[in-house]
Structures are given as structure tokens and as C-alpha cells.
Amino acid sequence: MCILATESCSGSDSWRQEIKKMSKRCDLKNRRVGKYEVGRTIGEGSSAKVKLARDVETGDFVALKIIDKEKALKHNITSLIEKEITTMKLVNHPNVIRVHEVLASRTKIFIVLEYASGGDLFDKIANGGRLKEDEGRRLFQQLIRAVDYIHSRGVCHRDLKLENVLLDGSSNLKVSDFGFSAVSPQDNDDGMFHTACGSPNYVAPEILDQKGYDGATADVWSCGVILFAMLAGYLPFEDSNLINLYKSICAAKFILPPWVSFDAMTLIVKLLDPNPRTRITVDKILEDTWFKKGFNKTLKSDEKCLLSQGNVEDLFRNLEGDRVSITEEEDSKQPEQMTAFGLISMSRGLNLDNLLLQVRQELKRETRFMSKCPADEIVERIEQAVKPLGFDVFKCNFKMRLEDRNAGRKGRLSIATEVFRVAPNLHLVEMRKTKGDTAEFHKLQKSLVASALGEVVWKTEEDLQGEKGHQ
């Protein structure tokens, strides 16, 4: 049996001490990009990853978005990346994720972003349920402040959703991900956008009509969906059938829960007006009775642009010679060594107490477990467990991508899995949902941990107490 378990009420302290001791023995060279020490992956897409990193000069944490040039060219998304970088040069506001700098090598582009340690609104609501009205109002005020600012700079976001609204360590809101944003002048001579973009549950009715739309007005609709979700605890428009979903959106067919106050209901109805001509504007939102409560109008934003105005296209043109120093540990025969920084950064608030416990207590888009089994055996067990469930498995050294062949409630579930060495005979396994429904991911990972992977899990004191209670 490959079980590493606590044995008493004081056991949780012992395994935390063991992790600290093991992290001190990690003496391999850290992965570096320029002056940034690179840690764990905190987000992943088809052509980019986001990793937690640390500025070695200041000690500050940042989010490092790493874009593979070849994959970007293959997926024909270079224009989106160029647009995102160009747009973020225009915006600098306390409630918008800040870009510190953009670096490039022969094969990759590195966007150094402000790190929002509080996660996103999706996880906050999925984990804790609906927000209290005062807290929802405070965050909505910050959201509107950010949207008002970016609109004043001629930018329309066009993909506002819970997953793109982040929180910093002080629970202040930060708008992120400008990949679908657009800057005036618009696409056509009629002054309207004609490119359908955004996420299905948040998209405005006029975008679905495909007759052209005003980006700022469409952003207001998405803000209404976000406010509804914060106060209700669920989205106003949800249906696994896209046709039915779009019918509900176009008819603005939603039911407000009884616990939402009358003034908040009134504002939500104005925000989710299916007619863009009569929908409330940002200026009118700022005058709304419910919105104005406790609102501070005097906040001033720093108008200085942090990035140089160089040609963004050069990031893709320069394919020869590194422009930034990159140091990475590469060993295909062994899993990547987890450094002390990488290990500690996996824990919420950089606190080792929550390294493993948090993923068993909350509905997260990632999970982790420890094992004394060899790394290749861990990979084999995962593969054997998921293939009968209808998953295709793609492996590269000790990284895996698990893809469900069947579409779920929100498309096909895709999971990125990676095995790290913590010590010579101890490995940490991280599983992250990259696509699909979070609840389906949560159900799968619990099934794996409880059955096929049960004997390799680092069991916590809470688990053992639960097992004793059922004996």
C-alpha cells in the first residue's frame, strides 16, 4: 500500500513540517524567465499557459502568461494576442489587471501580469454561494467603475463573465482577459461591431441577431448577468441546449429569487433589457439609487501607460535569437522538481496549511494529492482509470491531457495533469480542468481519488476521522 497518512490529531502538523523539510532539500536550479522565477501553472488554454511567478528583485508575485508562438500561428490567433497586448497598453486602472511588461524569446511570448491571489468570481460563488447584497454591490460598483474607464478609452471588452473577473488579496475586483476586446473605429462603416464573440451564458441578445451591435451596450448586458449571479448564486440564463439558451436570452426570460431586494431587482431588469436602445447606460447606472449606496466617486486612476508603444507585431516577427534569458530544468526521464517556491505557492495565501485540505473542502477547478508511488506508475494508473470512462489520453513525459470523447453540459471535459517530484520518493500530482463543466470535473476527480487512485492519496486527518466515524 502506498499510503502516506496522518495518524493522530497532531498528524496534520507533522506532514506540514515534512513538506517544509522536503522543500528545503530542493537544490535544483529554479526555472527563470528574465528576472522572474517561475512556479506552478494556474491557468491553461489551447496556445497559452498562465504560471505564478516571482520577481526576484522585489519579491512580488506576478502572473506570467506564456504564449507558444507556433501554436498561436497554427490556431490563427496571432491577431487576438496582438489585440490583447495593444489594448492593455491603453488601460491602467485599479480595477483592471495591470500588465507590467511583455517579453519574448525565439519561440514564446511572456506577458507579465498583476497577480490576483483571490481567484475569480466563478470560484468564489461556486465555493461559497451567493454574495450578501452589500458585498455584491461593492464588487458591482468596482466592475462598473472599470467598465466605465475602459469605455472612456475607446475599448469594449466583449467577454465579461465571472471567470474574467478576478479578486486580489483584499477582495478588490480586477477585470482581466482582453483577448476579445475591440478598439474604435469599429469593423464597418455603420459604426457597429459584426463579429460574434463572448461566452454563451453572458452574450447580449443583439449579438445573436447578427445585425450589428454596440460593444459598450453589450458589455452592460454582461454586467447585468454578473450582478444577477453574484446576488442569486446562479446564472440567469442556463440550458444545455444552445437553441433554448439563446431563446431565453433573446426574450430576457429569467426569474429573480425572492431574497434580492426590490431596488436591486429594478436595476437588474434595466441591465437585462433585451432592447439595446432602451437598456440602461453606464451613466444612468452611476445615478441608480441601489448602486449609489456607499459609492465613492472621487477615485482617481493612474493614466500613465506602463508599456512602451512598440510594434506588437514584432513579437511574432522575431523568430531568431532569444530576447529574454530563459532557464528551465528539462529532464524527460524524471518529473519536474518542485522547488520550495513552487510548493508553497500552491497553497492559498501562500500558507502550507491549505495545500491539500482546500481542494477537498471546495468545488475547485483543480485538485492535488501526494503519492509515494513511482511517477510512471502514477501516470499509468490515471490512464487505466479514465480510458474506460471514455477519455482519450495524451502523454508527454509526466504531463497528461485527458479529453472526454463525449460532450457534457458545457462541452467536452478536458483535464491537464502533471506529476512533480517533491523528494526522491514522494510525488505531487496536480489535476486542472481546462475545458468543460467544473461540476463534472469535480465528480470525476472524486471518483478517481476514491477508487483507482485511492491507495496513493495522501490522506488528511479529516479523511481519517471520517473513516473512523463510519466504522
RAWO-V44749 format. One line per field, one symbol per residue. burial: 1 if it has 9 or more other ideal C-beta (glycine too) atoms within 8 Angstrom, else 0. Layout:
burial->???
//
This chain:
burial->001111000011011100110110010001111101111110010011111111100000111111111011100001011111111111111011101001111001111111111101111110100110100111111111111111100011111111011111000111110111111001000001110001001111111100001111111111111111111100011000000011111101010100010001111111111001001101011101011000000000000000100000001101000001010000000111111011111110000101111110000101111111101001101110110000101000011111110001000111111111110001111111110111011101100110001001111110110000000
//
